[in-house]
């Protein structure tokens, strides 16, 4: 290869790495993290969990490992991002979400609600159960607002198994970063 073409290729790679189109705005990239430049966040999934970007209307979904070949549901964490009207704050957003959940979820039962901090940002936590088909789910859902966007982080497991995944869910929540 001609030396000038090689130098040009190296310069282009370096420029792309330092531009908004490369990874320079996140610093060095961790290959185990999911990065959403469009929505300004990153999150790291646990080792052995399947990572599905853009699945079922989410930005990212992490699925727990299969217990066996008969596993019908896998515990998961997903992140959904919504643009917020400027006049809507976190408390108002949570109230709208709670109203919708109670209307659309079969056998919805709110268990707990509280304040949390995620990536140094104030947030809300909602814990509930609901039924879908033959399954009854236990959900921990977290709400954070950053740059006029609502980030909804949902941790779901079959009822009676959520505690088995709390460490992994906590590690993912603790890994959350915003740009």
N, C-alpha and C positions, 0 to 999 in steps of 0.2 A: 504494500500500500504506500502510496506517495506520502512523504513526511508531512506536507502541508495539509493533506486531507485528514491524516491522523490527528494533527494538532487541532484542526477545525472541529473534528468529532469530539475530542476531549473538552474543548471550550464549550461546545453546545451542551454536553452532558453536565458540566459544572454550572452553566447558566441555568439550565432547567432545574437543577437541584436546588438552586438558590432563589428561584422565582416562585410566584404563587402556584405555578403548575407543577412544581416539584415538591420535595418534602422539606425545603428549607424553613418554611414557616412553622413547622413542628419540631425543628431540631433534628437530631438523628432519629430515624424511625426504628421502633421496636417491631419486629415482624410478627409478634404475638398480639399486637394491639390492632383494633379496628379504628381507622381514622375516617371521619366524615368532614372533609374540608368545606363542603357545601353548608353543613349545619354547625360547624365549629366545635366539634367534640371528638374525643377518642375514649376508648374503653378497652380493657384487656380481659379476655376470657380465660377461664381455667384450662389447664393442660388436660387434654383428652375430651374437651367439649367441642362439638361441631359448631362451626361459625357459618351463618347463613345471612349474608348481606342482602337487604332489600326483599326479604321474604315476607309475604302476607301483609304488605303495607307498613312494615317496620323499616327503620334504618339498618338495624342489625338484630339478629336473633342468635343466641347461644343455646345449644341443646345439650343436655347432660348425656353421658355415654349410655348406650343401650344396656339394660340390665341383662337381658337374654333375647333370643330371637322372637319371643312371644310378647315383648314389651309393646304396649299399645299407646302409651303416652310417655314422653320424656320431659322431665322438669326443664324449665327454660327461663331465660331472662331476655327481654327484648326492649328496644328503645324506639319510641315514636317521637317525632318532632313536629310541632305545629306552630305556625306563625300566629301571634296574638294581636288582637286589636290593641292599640296603644293605651286605651283606657282600662284594659283588663289586667288586674294584678293576680298574683298566685292564689290568694284566697278565693277570689271570684272564679278563677279557672277550676279550682278544686271543687267548688260547689256545683258548677255546671257538670263536671265529670261525675260527681256523686249522684246528681239527679238523673243523668243518663244511664249510669250503671244500674241504678235501682229499677229503671224502666225496662232495660233490655236484657239483663241477666236473669236467668231462671233461678228462683230460690235464692236471690241475692241476700246476704246477711253481712252487714257491717260489723266487724269485730273490734276495731280500734282505729284511732286517728291521732296523729301527733306531728310534732315539729322535728325536722332533721336538718343536717348539714351535709351537702354533697359537693365535693370539690370547692370547699370554702364558700358555698352559696347556700342561703337559707332555702329550705324546702319543706314539703309536707309529705307525710306518709299515711297511707290508707291500707288497712288490712281487712280483707273480706273473704267470704266463701261464696261459691255459686255452683250451680249444676249445669253441665252441658252434656246432653246425651246420657250415657251410662256413668259418666265421671262426675265426681264432686271435687272441685278445685279449691285450694287455699292459695290466696294471692296476697303478696306484699307489693304495693304500688307506690312509687315515689314520684313526686312532682317538683320540678325546679324550673325557674324562669331565668333565662340568660339572653340578652340582646333581643328582646321582644319575641322570644320563642319559648314555648313550653316544651320541656323535655319530660316525657313520661316513661319511667323505667319500671317495667312490670316483671315481677318474679313469680312464677307459677309452678305449683306442684300439685299432685293428687293429694286430697285431704288426708292428713295423717302422716305425710312424708315431708312436709316443708322443712321441718327441723333437720332432716338429713342433708339438706342443701344450703342451710343458712350460712355456713362458712364460705362456700363458693359464691353465693349471692353477695355477701358482705365484701369479699375480696374484689368482685367486679365493681360494686358501688364505690369502694374506696379507690379504685383505679381510674374512675371517671375524671376526665380533664376537659376544660372548656378553653377555647381560643377566642 
